[in-house]
Amino acid sequence: MPQLNPNPWFAILVFSWIIFLSILPAKVMNHISPNEITPVGAEKHKTDPWDWPW
């Protein structure tokens, strides 16, 4: 039963993961986010207590 022989399938698995881990991250990281992150100031915002109507 050739499907139980792990030698060729393990090599295919290892080579495919090497390809995925070497090519795909570079392609994914080349995309630019449409919303650039802007740093928020360190000042605290003033919060008012909520007046509940009941």
Contacts in CASP RR format, 6 or more apart in sequence:
PFRMAT RR
TARGET T0000
AUTHOR 0000-0000-0000
METHOD contacts of the structure
MODEL  1
MPQLNPNPWFAILVFSWIIFLSILPAKVMNHISPNEITPVGAEKHKTDPW
DWPW
3 9 0 8 1.000
END
